[in-house]
Amino acid sequence: METSLLIFIPFIFAFLLSFLLTPISIAFAKRFDLIDDPQKNKHVKVIHTKPTPRAGALGISTALILSSLLFLPLDSHMKAILLGVIVLTVLGVLDDKYNLHPYIRLVVMSIAALLPIVSGIGIAYITNPFGGIIDLSHPQISFFLFGEMRTIWVISDFFAFVWIVSLMNFVNLGAKGVPGQLSGVVGIAAIIVALLSLQFSADIAEWPVIILASILSGAYIGFLPWHIFPQRIMPGFGGSTVAGYVLAILAILTTTKVGTLLVVMGVPLIDTTYIVIRRIIEGKSPVWGDKSHLHHKLMQLGLTQEQTAFMYWGATALLGAIALNIHAADKLYTILGVTIGLGGFFLWFKTRSK
C-alpha cells in the first residue's frame, strides 16, 4: 500500500461511517431521553440554550471500531484498545443518561486505561529534552499466570497508566466546551500524529499507528458537521474520553512521541492545568466544572461560539505544524511558551474584569 493511502482511505471510510451513523445516534438519544436540557441542567458551565441530544460517542466509536476491524490486524494490542473504546462508550452513554459521579467515572476510566497496558503497551523510554534517553523499562517483575510467563514493567506501566488517564480527563475538561471544539481539535491532533508517524513509514511497525490515527481523525471530522454550531448533538463524556484514550495510546505507539502530543494539544491541556490548580488552591474539587475555562473567557470578550471553536482549531493546527518540525528540547520550550502565554492572558483577563 502506498504510504499516502495509509492516511487517505481509512480517513475517508471512518469519516463517512461517522457522518452517516450520527443521525442514528441522535434518534437513539431522543428515544432514550439522553438529552441535555439547560432548563433542567442548570450547571454554571452550560452555554447551550435548548435541549440537545447527547450520546455522540455512539456514532464516533462505532465508526472507529468498524474501521479498525477493516483496516487493522486484530492482534492483542488492538483487541485491548477496542475493548477500552467499548468500555468508555458504555460509560459515556450511562453518564449521558444518569450524570454519574465523577469518581465513579474515574474508576471505570482507570479500568479502560489498564486494558492496553495489560496487553503490553507501555512507555519504555522518554526522550530527555536536554539530550539522551530516559529508560523506564526497569525494574521488571516476572511471574507465571495461566500457564504463561508474564512481566510487569513497573515504571513503564505506571507512566503509561498515568498518561492515559490524565489525557482522558484533560481532553474531557479542556478540549470541549463550545460546539465543534472537541471534534475539530481531535480531528486535527490525530492527523498530526498520522503525519508524524508517516515520517517513519519505512518502518512497517508504524503503519498501524498511521492507520489508527487516520481513522480517529476521520471519525471525529465526520461527526463535526453535526456538532458545529448550531449543534444537533453533543459528543458527551464518552466522546471526549474516547478521544483522549486513543490519542494517548497513539502517542505511546508512535515511537513514544508523548511530547509531540503535549505540544499539539497544548492550549486545552494547559488551560485545564491552570483551572485544576486554581480549584485545588481554592479548596474546590478539581473535577467539578465551572465557567473559568479559556473558551468561556473568549466568549466573555465577545467571540461567538463558532469563532471560539475556530480559535481552538487554529491553535491546534499551528502547534501541530510546529511540533512536526522541532526536536525534543524545542518542544519543551514551546510548551513553556504556551504556558506563559496562557498564564499572561488569564492574569490580564482577571485584571480587566475587576
Rosetta blueprint (number, residue, H / E / L):
1 M L
2 E L
3 T H
4 S H
5 L H
6 L H
7 I H
8 F H
9 I H
10 P H
11 F H
12 I H
13 F H
14 A H
15 F H
16 L H
17 L H
18 S H
19 F H
20 L H
21 L H
22 T H
23 P H
24 I H
25 S H
26 I H
27 A H
28 F H
29 A H
30 K H
31 R H
32 F L
33 D L
34 L L
35 I E
36 D E
37 D L
38 P L
39 Q L
40 K L
41 N L
42 K L
43 H L
44 V L
45 K L
46 V L
47 I L
48 H L
49 T L
50 K L
51 P L
52 T E
53 P E
54 R L
55 A L
56 G L
57 A H
58 L H
59 G H
60 I H
61 S H
62 T H
63 A H
64 L H
65 I H
66 L H
67 S H
68 S H
69 L H
70 L H
71 F H
72 L L
73 P L
74 L L
75 D L
76 S H
77 H H
78 M H
79 K H
80 A H
81 I H
82 L H
83 L H
84 G H
85 V H
86 I H
87 V H
88 L H
89 T H
90 V H
91 L H
92 G H
93 V H
94 L H
95 D H
96 D H
97 K H
98 Y H
99 N L
100 L L
101 H L
102 P H
103 Y H
104 I H
105 R H
106 L H
107 V H
108 V H
109 M H
110 S H
111 I H
112 A H
113 A H
114 L H
115 L H
116 P H
117 I H
118 V H
119 S L
120 G L
121 I L
122 G L
123 I L
124 A L
125 Y E
126 I E
127 T E
128 N L
129 P L
130 F L
131 G L
132 G L
133 I E
134 I E
135 D E
136 L L
137 S L
138 H L
139 P L
140 Q E
141 I E
142 S E
143 F E
144 F E
145 L E
146 F L
147 G L
148 E E
149 M E
150 R E
151 T E
152 I E
153 W E
154 V H
155 I H
156 S H
157 D H
158 F H
159 F H
160 A H
161 F H
162 V H
163 W H
164 I H
165 V H
166 S H
167 L H
168 M H
169 N H
170 F H
171 V H
172 N H
173 L H
174 G H
175 A L
176 K L
177 G L
178 V L
179 P L
180 G L
181 Q H
182 L H
183 S H
184 G H
185 V H
186 V H
187 G H
188 I H
189 A H
190 A H
191 I H
192 I H
193 V H
194 A H
195 L H
196 L H
197 S H
198 L H
199 Q L
200 F L
201 S L
202 A L
203 D L
204 I H
205 A H
206 E H
207 W H
208 P H
209 V H
210 I H
211 I H
212 L H
213 A H
214 S H
215 I H
216 L H
217 S H
218 G H
219 A H
220 Y H
221 I H
222 G H
223 F H
224 L H
225 P H
226 W H
227 H H
228 I L
229 F L
230 P L
231 Q L
232 R L
233 I L
234 M L
235 P L
236 G H
237 F H
238 G H
239 G H
240 S H
241 T H
242 V H
243 A H
244 G H
245 Y H
246 V H
247 L H
248 A H
249 I H
250 L H
251 A H
252 I H
253 L H
254 T L
255 T L
256 T L
257 K L
258 V H
259 G H
260 T H
261 L H
262 L H
263 V H
264 V H
265 M L
266 G H
267 V H
268 P H
269 L H
270 I H
271 D H
272 T H
273 T H
274 Y H
275 I H
276 V H
277 I H
278 R H
279 R H
280 I H
281 I H
282 E L
283 G L
284 K L
285 S L
286 P L
287 V L
288 W L
289 G L
290 D L
291 K L
292 S L
293 H L
294 L H
295 H H
296 H H
297 K H
298 L H
299 M H
300 Q H
301 L L
302 G L
303 L L
304 T L
305 Q H
306 E H
307 Q H
308 T H
309 A H
310 F H
311 M H
312 Y H
313 W H
314 G H
315 A H
316 T H
317 A H
318 L H
319 L H
320 G H
321 A H
322 I H
323 A H
324 L L
325 N L
326 I L
327 H L
328 A H
329 A H
330 D H
331 K H
332 L H
333 Y H
334 T H
335 I H
336 L H
337 G H
338 V H
339 T H
340 I H
341 G H
342 L H
343 G H
344 G H
345 F H
346 F H
347 L H
348 W H
349 F H
350 K H
351 T H
352 R H
353 S H
354 K L
